[in-house]
Amino acid sequence: MNQDYIIPEEWSIVEEGFDKNRVESSESLFSLGNGAMGQRANFEESYSGPTFQGSYIAGVYYPDKTKVGWWKNGYPEYFAKVLNAPNWIGIDVEIDGEKLDLARCKEIRAFRRELNMKEGWHRRSFEAVLQNDAEVRVDARRFLSLEQDELGVIYYEVTPLNRDINIVFHPYVDAGITNEDANWDEKFWEPVETRFSNREGFVVAQTFKTHFRVATYMHNTLFRNEEELALGPVTTESADDKVQLSYEVPVKKGEKASIQKLGGYTVSMNHDKDKLIPAAQEVIRKAAEKGYKTLLEAQKEAWSRIWEMADITIEGDVKAQQGIRFNIFQLNQTYLGKDARLNIGPKGFTGEKYGGSTYWDTEAYCLPFYMATKNQQVARNLLSYRYNQLDKAIENAEKLGFRNGAALYPMVTMNGEECHNEWEITFEEIHRNGAIAFGIYNYYRYTGDYSYIPEMGLEVLIGIARFWQQRATFSKARNKYVILGVTGPNEYENNVNNNWYTNYMAKWCLEYAAEQVEKVKEEYSEDHIRISGKTGLSDAEIQRWKEVAEHMYFPYSEEHGIYLQQDGFLDKELIKVADLDVSQRPLNQKWSWDRILRSPYIKQADVLQGFYFFEDHFSRSALEKHFDFYEPFTVHESSLSPCVHSIQAALLGRMEQAYAFYLRTSRLDLDDYNREVKEGCHITSMAGTWMSIVEGFGGMRIKDNILHFSPKIPGQWEGYSFKINFRGQVLKVSVKSGGTEFVLEGDKALTVAVNGKQVTVEPGNLVAI
Ligand code: BGC
C-alpha cells in the first residue's frame, strides 16, 4: 500500500492531522528551496520525536574520506557529502516555563500543513495542549525568497486559547549541527566567529577541508497583535557555534504573540570571506525595510513568472495535476540556472542521500526541461559546467589507466572529481560518459545553437570518444569490438559484458565525435586549428574511432528478435515481475544483493533507455518488441525509470499503461511508491515526469529543426496544456479530446508538424487542429 495522506489540491500539497510516523516523510515533501539554499520542512520549535534535520546551501559540500571494506586502486579519495548546513530556522518556544514540543503535548488538534506551490510558501498550523495544560494555537509561515536568494523569512505566531500565558521565544542560529550521513562521525563545520546585538545574531563557520565559509544570520522582530514591540532579549546565550536570543512576550488569552525571523546565509563562494557578516547585514537591511508582507508579495510575483512559462495544466484529474506541479515546483526550487558552478542534485535540497550534485541525470533527464522552460543560457550553463570539468574528467580517466586525453566523467561529482566509491559503479557504470555527449547533441538539436560545439563541446566530445575507443577491446573470437566488465543503467546487474546500451552509446559517441570534428573543420576552421593543437588530434586517431564504431558487437537473440541487455541475459530464470509475490517488493529492500544480481529484474530502463535516446534509429515494431520483452521484467526501483516507459507506451498507443507510468513518476514521492521518501525527494526524475507529458502524451520531438507533435490524451483527462520556449519563441500547446490548439507568443511564424502534417502558426493567432 502506498502512502496516501497528501490531500489532492491543484496548487498545494496539504497534510491534515498530526501523525508522528509521517513527520520525516512530510519533512521531505514540504521542503523549500530557492536555487541557492533549501531545507527540509523541519519544525521551527524543538521536536523530540524522529526527525531528519536538513538545511543545505547550493555548492557547499564536504569531501568525506572514503570508507570501504577493501581498498581498490582507482577509488576516489572521498565521497562528497551534501552538507547539512547551520540551522537558521530554529525558534524554541517556551510557554509558562514549558517547551513546546509536538512529541510531548497532551493533545494536538487541527494540525495542517500546506506547501503553496503557486506562491512559494509553507504554512503549518495546529492547536496544542501542553503538559502544563496551556492551550495554544500556532501558525508558522515561511518561505525562501527568490528575489533575494540569501534570505529566508519566518512569521511564527502563538495564540493562547484557555488562559493568559507568558511566552518566551528563543530564536537561534546554530552551526553545531551534524550530518546523518558521515563516514567517520566527524564534524564537518568548524566555528569561526559569533556576533549578536539585540535583534541580530550571526554564526560564522567554515567547512573543514573545503573551507567554504558561511555566515548564518538571524534578525528578529516581535509583535503583539501584529503591533511591533520594542523588545530586547531577556537573555542571550552564545557558544562558539551558536547564538540564541530570548524574548519574553506576556499575552492574554486570545491575543497573538508573534516573531518575524529573517535568516539565511552569506557564503564565501559569493562574497569576500572576511566580510560575510556585513554582507548578511546588508541582506537584512534590505529585507527589514520591506517587511513580511512586501517580501511575500515579491515572492508570489517571482513564482508567478516561473509558472507563466513552466506550468502544465491538466483538466479533470486533480491528483495528476498536483503531481506535475509538484515536480515542476521542486525542480525550480532546486536549480534556476543562474550560476554555472551549480548543478541539480538527485535529492536537491530535500535530503543528504547521493552525496554530490551531478549525475548523468542532468544530461539524460533534466536538460530537456530546462531547455524548454527557461532561456537557452540556462541549458548552456549546464553544458559549460561539464566543459569546465573536462580536465578533471581526463585526470579521472588517467587514474584508471587511460591515456592521451581520454575523459571519463564521474558518476557523481561536485567539482569534477569522482566522488563515488562502489567499484561496480565508479569503474563500471561508464555509460554516463555517453549521456554527456548526448546532452551536447540534444542541446544543438533543440536550440539550433551550434556555437557551443566549436567553443567548448568538441573538446568534450573528443575526450569522450578517446575513452570509448580505449575502453573497447577487440575480441578475436567474435571478430568485433566488445566492452567488458560494465554496469549499465540497470544497476541490478554488475560486471556484465557487452551491455547493449553501453555498447550502443559508445558507438554513437565515436561516430558523433568524428562527424563534429569534420563539421568544425569545414565551418569553423580557426576553432578546428585551436582544438587540434590543444588535443593533438590526428586523422589516424579519428580513423581508429570509426573502426571501433563500425565493428562494435551487440548481443542479439535471433529467437526473440531483440537486442539482449547483455551477454547471457537469456540464461536467467525469466519469471515476470507480475508473477512475483508483492511481499517481495521493493526487491532492493527485500532481497540479498546476490539474488538481485542473478535475477532478470531490471531496476530502470536500460535497453529501453537506448531506444528512448535513439528512437529514430529503430522501427516502431522493433520498439514494440523490445518494450514487450523488457517491460515485464522491469521493477522501476529507480525513479528515473517509469517516465521512459510512459513515453514509449504513449508512442505505442497504449494509453492506459502510459497513464499508469505517468502517475507513478509524477506521484512517486507524494505517494511514496518506493517507500523511501523520508530520505528526500527524487528531484532529477521530476524532469522525466515533465517529459512524459510533453514528449509522451504531447508526442513532442525535434526533427530537422522542426517541432513535431502527435498529441494523445489519457482517458482520465479532459485536457492538458504546456508551453515551450523553442528558439526564443514561446509556443503554448493545448490538447483536448476534440483537438489541439497552438498559440505562439513570438514575432515570426513557426512551422510545426502535427501527426506528420506541417502547419504554420502565426504569432498571436490560435491554430486549432
Ligand atoms: C540510479 C542512477 C542515478 C542515481 C541518481 C540511482 O538509483 O540507478 O541511474 O543516476 O540513482 O539519481
Residues whose N, C-alpha, C, O or C-beta is under 5 A from the ligand:
A	BS01	BGC	P346 Y359 D361 P489 E491 S638
